[in-house]
Structures are given as structure tokens and as C-alpha cells.
């Protein structure tokens, strides 16, 4: 079995931690990427529709505010379903711009490239399959002004310190005049929030459990997926949705490639994802600490989701 050292390290570190946790980027192997695309179509998952409506309504204004650029760089590119709407507006302002897709998932990068080449035949699409912080130098080496997209509420997967560290890294790699477009889900009624992460059809549960299935496939794990429950809860104090996998019984799970035996108590959880929901003050705090100044904000018609254009201070 060929073992990915980054995957091995992340899984060993997470399953031996107290409390146990696994980083959300591990969700996005090929199966996980496909499941996430299915989530975006669910009636409960308002985020994709709200952001798409925002880009349809305000894409030209965002492109004009960003100014002429030589490259659009998206962190966490996925299927580019929403991005292509914004990109069409950007190409009106910057017809020679290239598109740089950065994603930890090779499946997501290829999905992006195929989608954009079909929609924009003459567009230069540059795929970078890597973690965000390791892609900095490759992106920085490209000449000209850039528009960096961190949309789709991806920043919500990071706590405040992690978000500031990530954005500050990208700020350090950007040149004067470069712009950042940051997408954030807004804080709202938990009756709207929780079903978006715990849908009636159970697709999000399958997405969450696929993390264990990936460990089984790639590391010789012996997780019984039926022995874990998908749990999504609203943490009002931290302003975030939390996703967990909860052990339905006391059990010991082995992971062959890591020579690891992991003991679970009944009810013990693996924390798999946070999704922070932002107020304007929270947005200004993380942008300011990372060295950015927010210039403009747009929201969808219902005020569910926001995009913030920021530049280096």
C-alpha cells in the first residue's frame, strides 16, 4: 500500500490527541469532493445558492472594484460552479487574466479545470494541487496584479488565529494593488444553520463518515462506519457550527499502515470541522490582524452571505 505521508501524519496526530480531531481538508478525496457537490444541491444548504445569487447580482461591481488583474487565484477551487459567474465579470474587465486553481484535492483541481475550459475555451487555467500555505511561492512567482479569491465560506473552517495566520501568509505574498475577495457566511438563526449541516437525506452524514472510509481505503483502517454517528451542533459562544463523529459504543479501531490501535469510549467524539458564522466585527478583526483593509462588502438579497473586497493596508 502506497501511503501519503501528510495523510498519515494528520491521522496519527488527530486520533492520538485528546480530544480526538481530524482536519477538514481530509474530507476532500474524490469521493468526498463528489459528496460535497451533492451537499451544495440540498434544499437545507443555503450557502451555495446565496453566494451564487450574490455573484449574479454583484459580479460586475466586484470586478470593477477589484480593477484590472493578470490572474485570478482561487483557494479551494472545487467545481467552480459559482466562480465561473464571477470570473465572467472579471474577464470583462481583465480579458487576458489567467485562472489559478489551488486545492488540496486533485479531484477538485481537475473538476475546476474541466469546468472552466468548457465555459471559457481561451482561458489559461493553472492547477496547483497543494495545501494553501505551500502554494504561496508558486502564486507569488506569477507576474502582474492578482485577485485572490477565498470564497464559499472556506475561511469559516479555521479558528480566528488560524484564519489570521493563513490570510497574513497570503498578504505577505501579495504585491501592492493586489486584492482579496473573502466570502463569509453570516451569523443567523440556528434553525437555519443546523439543518444546513445535518440534512434530512443524510448526505452530510455520509460526507462526514467518508473521512473514516478514506482512512480505511488509504491507510488500512478498520472503522465500522455504522458504529459512528454524525453530529452537528451550534456553539453560540464561539459563533460556529461544529461537526463531530460520535462513537456509538466502546470500541478499539486499528489502522494498519500506522500500526495504531485507537480506543473509543461510548459517546466519545472526533471533532472533524468547524464552520464559523461571522459578524462584520469578526470580519474586520481577522482582516485587520492579517494586514488587510476592507474596502467593500456585498450581500445576497436575503442577507445570508457576504463577500468582502480587501487590500493590503
Secondary structure by P-SEA (a helix, b strand, c coil): ccccaaaaaaaaaaaacccbbbbccccccaaaaaaaaaaaaccccaaaaaaaaaaaacaaaaaaaaccccbbbbccccccaaaaaaaaaaaaacccbbbbbbcccaaaaaaaaaaaaaaccccbbbbbbcccccaaaaaaacccbbbbbbcccccccccaaaaaaaaaaaaaaccccbbbbbbbbccccccccccccccccaaaaaaaaaaaaaaaaccccccccccbbbbbbbbccccbbbbbbbcccccccccccccbbbbbccccccccbbbbbbcaaaaaaaaaaacccccccccccccccbbbbbccc
